[in-house]
């Protein structure tokens, strides 16, 4: 099934209103490489559900924890690297099982979603 690229896509005005963020802030996040919304042929930014999850994470870091944009970039880079490592570990476990090696420890499934609170990290339910 082919997914319609317009489904789950929100324009900058809708996103800025929904999250109480000025559109210039969203543009800044894009310039800094923190968000990468897709674009229409007319160059209109379209934010996917995945972009919105990333934006929520950024806003939690900046608003709730007071992390500056340089810190946000570091945290996002580490989070992306951790996701890639998790995928690599899963592929290696599958390869070992395919080779007939039994009792391969499996990594715990990860949603990749955590909520940062002033008390620390908390998994989202």
N, C-alpha and C positions, 0 to 999 in steps of 0.2 A: 504494500500500500504506500503510495507516494503522499507525503505530507505537504499540504498547502503551505508555502513559505510565509503567507500572510497570516496564518492562524497563530494566535498567541503573540502577535506583534503589536506593539503599542508605540504611538508617536510620542515625541519628547514632551509635549504639553500634558498628555495624560499621565505620563510617568512623573513629571515634576509635581503635578497636583496630588497624585496618589501618595507620594512620599514626602510632600512638603519640602521639596528641594527646588531651588531656582534653576531654570533651564541652563543658565551659564555654568552652574556647578556641574551639571551632567556633561556639558561640553568640555569643561576642564578635566573631568575624570577621563573622558575619551582622549584628550590631548596628552594626558599623563600615561595613557596606556592601561588604565585600571578597568575601563569598560570598552568593549568593541562592538557596538550595535551594528546591525546590518544596515544597508542603505537601499533605497529604491533607485530606479533609473533616474529619477529626478533629484537624487541625493538627500532625500528625507530619511532621517534616522528612524530605524525600527528596532525597538527593544523586545527581545524574546523573553519567554518565561525564565530561561536560564540567565539572561542578562539581569532580570529583576532580582533573582536570587543572589547574584553577585553584588548587585547594588545594595540589597538589604544587609549583606555581610559588611560591605564598605561603610554603610551608615552606622551599623552597630559599632564598628571599630572607631569611627570618628566621633559620633555623638555620645555614645555610652562610655567609651573607654578613653576618649581624648587622644587617640593616636593620630599623628600627622600623616600627610599623604606619602611621605617617604617610608614611614613605618607600615602604612597600608600596603604599599608596593612590596615590601619585604615579606609581610605576612601572606599576601596573595601568591607571591612566587613560591614560598615554602609550601603552601597548601596545594598549589598546582603540581609541584614536584612530588609531594606525598601521594597525590592521586595517581600520578604516573608510576611511581614505585609500587603502589598497591596493584595496579593493573599488571605490571611486570611480574610481580609475585604470583598473581593468579594464573598468568600464562605459564610460568615455570611449574607450578603445581599441576596444572593440566597436562603439561608435557611429561612430567614424571609419572603421572598416573597412566598416560597413554603408553609409556615405555614399560609398564607392568610393575612399577615400584609401588608397593602397597603401603598403607598407613602414612600417606603424605600429609603432614599438617597443613590444614587449609587456613588461609587468612580469614579473619572475621570480616563479614560483609560490612562495607562502609557506605553510608549514604552520602558522605562528603559534606553533610550539613551539620554545622555546629552553631550554637548560639553563644555569643560572648556576652557574659553578664559581668557586673562589677565583682561578683564573687568568683569568677573564673569561667572556664569552658563548660558548657552544658549541651548535651546532645539534644537536638530538636526531636520532638515526638511527632 
